[in-house]
Amino acid sequence: MSSNNLKKVLTIAYHFPPDNSSGARRPYKFFKYLPYFGLQNFVITKYDNSKFGSEKIYKVGEFNIKIPEMKKTYNQKIKYFFYRQLRSIQKKILFPDTEIIWSRNVENFIKTNKEIQNCDLIISTGPPHSTHLSAINIKKFLNIPVIIDYRDAWSINPFYNFKGRKLEKIVTLEKNVFDNADKIIFISNEMMIDYINLYPEYKQKFEVITNGYDPEDYEDIPMMAGKQDNFNRVSIS
């Protein structure tokens, strides 16, 4: 099949290689394996992928906190202290998360980039969950379907500890995302059940794609001496 005839998928992923965080692995595996299903995949991310060697990856920048370089070790501690203070201020000012500026930049980038607009489907993976808000706006702008990928829960995430008026606002935003999304993917059955209990009206949109194991990640790792016929895999989701 000619690449011109392939369905084009645009994935919006704040975390993506060379970012080495756990949140970058799943979007990368989407990028790697979607072509096996006859899909041409493009990615918008925060990170510079010039060394990644792909013309299908677009970098969109954001406002970053920049602290002047300090040479001495004790000055690095001062630098880190100010960085944490500024990040704390960001968290208090920016809503719903500190990546909302990047998410809005992605919207503007897509709305002014004709090549990117020529896609058939959007996948938004989060956190950050502000990515999903932009994905919904882009869906309306391009009139194409959108799939929302929940690597972590949002309104019911105990680590966010939303309360009071802020929780009400987050629930309103989340319901808007679920209402406009064509599919919502969760990484576990447990998370999906939690959201069925919270939003039973959307359960027909829910699917589960668990985090998986890619044997190619271990091809260059030498086998240990001794027993090699047993392999234990432990995952936390």
N, C-alpha and C positions, 0 to 999 in steps of 0.2 A: 504494500500500500504506500502510495506517495505521501510524504510528510505534509503536502498541501491539503490532503484529504483527511488528515487526522483531526479528531476533536481536540481543541486546545483548552487546557486547564490552567487557570491562574491561581497559584497558591500564595496567600499573604501570610508570611511567617516572620515575626520579629526575630525569633531565635532560629538560626540556621548556620551551618558551618561557614567560616572557621570558628564561630562561637562553639565552645566545647561544653556548654551547659547541657544538662539532661533534656531540657526542653527543645534542643536543636536536633536531637536524634530522630524523633518521629517525623517532623516535616521533611528531613533529608531522605528518609526511607520512602515517603510518598513520592518525592522527586525522583528517586532511583527506580522505583518499581511501577509507577503509573504507566510508563511507556510499554511495559509488558502486557498491558490491557488495551493497547491501541490508542493511548492518549498522549498528546504532546504537552509537556509540562513546562510552565514558566513560573518563576518565583520572584516575589518582591520581598526583600529583607532589609534589615538595618546594616548588615555587615558587609565589608568589602570582600568580594569574591574574585578579585582579579587573579589570584593564584589558583582559583578553583577551575579555571579554564573553561567556562561555559558562557555562551552568549545568551543563554536563556535565564540568567539571573540578573535582576536589577536591584541596585542599591538605592534606597531612599534614606536620606539623613534625617536627623532630628536635632533639637536643641540639646546640647550636652553641657554639663558642668565641667569647666576646665580650671584646674588649679595649677599655678606655675610650678615647673619642675624644681625640686629641692634636692641638693646633692647629699647632704649629711643624713645619717640614719635617723637622728632624733627629729629632723625636719620632716622626714617621711611620716612620722607619727602625727605631727602637727597637720600635715597635708591630709591625712586620712581622717583626722578629727573634723576639719572643716568640710571635707567631702560628705561625711555623715550628717553634719548639721544642715548642709544645703539640700541633701536628699530628703531630710526630714521636712524641710520647708516645702519642697516640691510635693511631697505626699499630702501635705495639708492644703495646698493651693490647687493642685491639678486633680480633676475628677473625670472619669471614675478611677483612673490610675495614672501613674507618672508617664506612661507611654502614649497618652492621648494626643500629644503634639505630633509624634511620629505617625500615628494612625490617620490624623487629618492630612499630614503631608502625603501619605499614600493615596488618599482620595484625590488630592489635587494633581498628583503625578499621573494617575490613571485618566483623569478627566482631560488632561492635556497631551496625552500620548496615544496617538492613533493606532500604533502597532499593538500596544497592550490592550486596547479596546476590542481588538479582533479576537476575542476568546469566547468559548461556549459555556464555561462553567467557572465559578469562583469557589475556592476552598479557603476558609479562614481558620487558622489554628491558634489557639490561645490557652493559657495567658500569654501576653496581656489581653484582657477581654475587650478593651477598647477597639482592638482589631476587628471584632465582630460587628461593632457599631458601624465602622467604616465600610465593612463588607456589605452590610445591608443597604447603606446609601449607594454603594457602587452597583449593587444589583438593580436598584430602582433606576439608576442613571443609564445602565446598559441594557436593562430588561432581559437579564439572563439569570438562571438559577444559582443559588448559593448553598454550599454545605458548610455547616459550622462544626468545627472539631474541638471538643472540650477535653484538653489534656488534664485540666483541673476544674473542679466545680467553681462556681462564681458566688451566687448569693448565699449558698449554704456551705461555703468553705469555712471550716472552723479557724483556719489560720488567718483569714481576713478579719474575722470577728466584727462583722458589720452590725451596727445597732441603731435603733431609733430612726430618725429621719433619713440618715444615710442608707440604711438598709431598705427603706421604702423606695428610695430613688433607684437603688441597684436592682431591686425586684422589678420596677417599672421598665428599666432599660433591658433587663434580661427577658422579660415577657415580650417586649417589642422585637428582640432578636428572634425568639422562638416563633413568634407569630409570622414573621416575614421569611424565615429560613425555609428551604425546601427539605433539608434533612439536617438532623443534629446527631453527631457521632460522639459516643462516650468511650473511654478506655476500659471500662469494666461494667459488668452487669449490675454490680452494687451501686455505682453512680447512676446508671440509667434508672434503676428502681427508685432511688431517692428522688429523681426528677419526675418520674411517673407519679409518685405520691404528691409531689409539689404542684405539678402542672399536668394532670391527667388528660386535659383537653388536647395536648400536643403529642401524646404517646405514639400516635401513628407515624410521626416523623422520626422517632428515635431508632437508632441503630448502635451496635457495639462493634468496634474494631480494637481489639486489645493490642497492647505493645507486644512486639514479637521478638524472635531470635533470628538474626541473620548470620548464617554460617560463614559468609565471606568476611565477616569482621574478625574471624579467628584463624584465617588461613595462614598468616605469617607468624603465628605463635607456635613455638616448638613444643612438641608433646613432652610431657614429663616422663621420666623413667618409671617403670613399674606398671601397674594395672592401667590400661588405657581403654577398657571397654565400658567403663561407667562414667556418666557425665550427669552431674546434678545442676539443675538450673533453678535459681530462686529469684522470684520477682515480687515487687511490692507495688501495688496500684491502689 
